[in-house]
Structure formats: structure tokens, C-alpha cells
């Protein structure tokens, strides 16, 4: 597609359930990022995938959070045993470094997660 | 540690007046600085960035930002604000790939 897509757009779940959020980056973009936007915490970095390198997981808030990027394309962010404080908008972004030195980057529309 | 600060939670400005959204940074080495905008019910959009070169950076929608090394600032500016500029603006620094965002500044432009 023309941009980064995320699914679902909205997810309501009960506390303690597991959820999976999906990100389809722009084809050919080598880098993929997950961020979280929540009240009181602003925009937080979660995890970063760059090519075949080991991901930078330094932003994941707990071991309940994990992410995979299969085949260098689609990524899934999994939250196990969700808590109410996990409620947020989860944003995915992908980027490509250009030969000119610039970077093309685009954010997806986000998945709004509500944990009841 | 790399960080950015946006000292204002909200900026109110009348349409047609100049708009400034403040950002200060703390980085070691050369800063890679960015501004993003988030319109209601829409995703985050890139506005402009400073990597190196001219201190005045021009971006999308008529916005520009001035990199000031001595004041460690990267304020976003627009000479004449529009009602449609009402949105949430984020300053960010990019250490080693990932973006670190400021808390955001809500801009309200009144007719």
C-alpha cells in the first residue's frame, strides 16, 4: 500500500488477556519502530528493528511486551496479561535510509488499545 | 542522555499571528532534531528536521525551525498561523535510530 498500515485500528480487551497488534510497513523500508502514546507518558519509544540486526528493545516497559518482525516486513507487537495502564495508542513507523543521506519515514495511524 | 523538552503544554494564538512552539534539547555530540505534528484522529506526520548545515530549516505547511546551538533550542515557527494548524506538536531527538519525543505542545489557533 501507499503507507504504513496497522491493525486493528481499535482494540478493547479485558485485563489479563493477551493482545497482538500488527504493523505492515512500507515495502522496502528496512527500519521499523513501535511507539506508544498515552496520557501522562506522552510518546514513548518501545522497540526498533533495523534490517537483520538484533532489535533495540530498550523501550519495552516490561517482559509482558514483545515484538517480532517476520521476513524483514510485517511486525507484531504482543502484550501478554494486559493491564489497564497498557491502554494507549500504539504507533508503528517504518523508514528507509537514502543514498543521499536522507531518511524517508512514515508513521502508521496507530492502534488504540483499551484495557478494561 | 539525549532528551528534548517542550516547556509549554499549550500555545494559544489568533489566526494570522505568528506561531512559535518551543523546544530545547540535551544531546551529546551533534543533534538530529525533528518536529512532528499530530492532527486530531490522524497519525503522526513529519514536519521538518535538522541534521547539519543551515540553522534555519524549512518544512511542510509553511513551518520552519531555527537551530540555535548556544541556546540548545530548536523552536518551531510559522509567520502566520491558520486555524487548521491547531494540532499537537512534538519535538524529537534521534539518538541511534530511535526517536525520543518531547511531551508535546497543543497548539490552538482561534479565528
Contacts between the chains, C-beta under 8 A, distances in Angstrom:
chain1	res1	chain2	res2	distance
A	31	B	97	6.7
A	33	B	97	8.0
A	33	B	98	6.4
A	33	B	99	7.3
A	35	B	99	7.4
A	35	B	101	7.8
A	42	B	101	6.1
A	42	B	102	7.3
A	42	B	103	4.5
A	42	B	104	5.8
A	43	B	44	7.9
A	43	B	90	6.1
A	43	B	92	8.0
A	43	B	99	8.0
A	43	B	101	3.9
A	43	B	104	7.0
A	44	B	101	7.7
A	45	B	98	4.6
A	45	B	99	6.4
A	45	B	100	6.4
A	45	B	101	7.9
A	48	B	97	5.4
A	48	B	98	4.8
A	50	B	97	6.2
A	56	B	96	7.7
A	56	B	97	6.7
A	56	B	98	6.3
A	58	B	98	8.0
A	59	B	98	7.1
A	91	B	43	7.1
A	91	B	44	6.3
A	93	B	44	7.6
A	101	B	51	7.9
A	105	B	46	6.1
A	106	B	46	7.8
A	107	B	36	8.0
A	107	B	43	4.7
A	107	B	44	4.1
A	107	B	45	7.1
A	107	B	46	8.0
A	108	B	43	6.1
A	109	B	42	7.1
A	109	B	43	4.5
A	110	B	43	6.1
